[in-house]
Structure formats: structure tokens, C-alpha cells
Amino acid sequence: MNKIILTLLTLVFFSNNITAQKINWISLNKALVLQKENPKKIMIDIFTNWCGPCKLLDKKTFQNKDVATYVNEHYYAVKFNGEGNETVNYQEKTFKNPNYDASKANSRNSAHQFADYMGINAYPTIAFLNETGDFIMPLRGFHGPQQLEFYLKMFFADKHTELKTQETFDAYYKAFEPKFKS
């Protein structure tokens, strides 16, 4: 009987830890609506289904407990397929993928109009929007938890608005001490 109780407690403990490590992903359309009620920055994971580094970003970075906790607290987190067929309403414009081919859903497909509009030309890219939905910056490629932490915290604190030169950015980067576990 004690073994059964111990096993159940262990399962509950691990299932709670797994749940705590998930980012609450929503659509861009929903994030923009929520932003009007409760202003927060938006982090958009722009991925494709065929992209290996995108899958690595999901597994190694977005499932990191520190990353998930920080993102869930400070950002609206959006998953957006840069070659998908979702309709996006952004800044009074509607973006689609008119050349989307459903038979290529898991391989290279046509670029979504929103990805083009944002200037996305590599996957994965993490795009950041401010509290009013304006574009801040794209972060191209795979980034580990501590690398992403730098940008998450910099944008959240609006430090990017103070870093006007390469020298000021370099000094800020050098002084930054990551806290997230790898």
C-alpha cells in the first residue's frame, strides 16, 4: 500500500513539474485582443513544420522551466507557422497565405504574407512586439535558454530603447548575468 501511495505522489509531483514548464501559446489575433485589455509585450515564435532548428528551439528552450515561467508571466506567447494558412489581422490589415498548398503542410510551402510583412526570411525567428503591437525586433535562429533570457529581459524592461550604439549594447550584454538554468 505504501508503494502505491509513493508511486502516486511521485506521478503527481512529476506531472505538476511538466505542466509548469509549458508556455501558454495563443494565436496572434488573440494576443492582440488581450493586449488591448491588459497591455503586455508579445513574443512570436515564427516556425515551419519542416524546420529542424525550430523543433530544437521547442525542445531545448521553450520547454525550459525558467523560460516558460518568465514568458508566461511577462509576455503573450504566440506560435505562428511562417508557411501556414492562418489568417492574421494586424494593424488594420489582413494577412493570409493565398499560395498555401495543403499537400505540402509538412514540407516547404509558400511564405505567409504576415511573415513577409515582418521581414522574416529565416526559421526559426522570434519576433517581439511592444505593448501596443508595434514591431520591436526579430531574433533569428536557435537560442538556448540563457541566450533568450537576455532578450526577454532586455525587451521586458525596455532597455533596448536606451541602447543607441553598438558600444552601449556591448556593455549591457557584457554586464548581463543570466539566471535561467540551461
Stockholm file with secondary structure:
# STOCKHOLM 1.0

chainA/1-182         MNKIILTLLTLVFFSNNITAQKINWISLNKALVLQKENPKKIMIDIFTNWCGPCKLLDKKTFQNKDVATYVNEHYYAVKFNGEGNETVNYQEKTFKNPNYDASKANSRNSAHQFADYMGINAYPTIAFLNETGDFIMPLRGFHGPQQLEFYLKMFFADKHTELKTQETFDAYYKAFEPKFKS
#=GR chainA/1-182 SS CHHHHHHHHHHHHHHHHHHHTCCCEECHHHHHHHHHHSCCEEEEEEECTTCHHHHHIIIIIITCHHHHHHHHHHEEEEEEETTSCCCEEETTEEECCTTCCGGGTTSCCCCCHHHHHTTCCSSSEEEEECTTSCEEEEEESCCCHHHHHHHHHHHHTTGGGTCCSHHHHHHHHHHCCCCSCC
#=GC SS_cons         CHHHHHHHHHHHHHHHHHHHTCCCEECHHHHHHHHHHSCCEEEEEEECTTCHHHHHIIIIIITCHHHHHHHHHHEEEEEEETTSCCCEEETTEEECCTTCCGGGTTSCCCCCHHHHHTTCCSSSEEEEECTTSCEEEEEESCCCHHHHHHHHHHHHTTGGGTCCSHHHHHHHHHHCCCCSCC
//
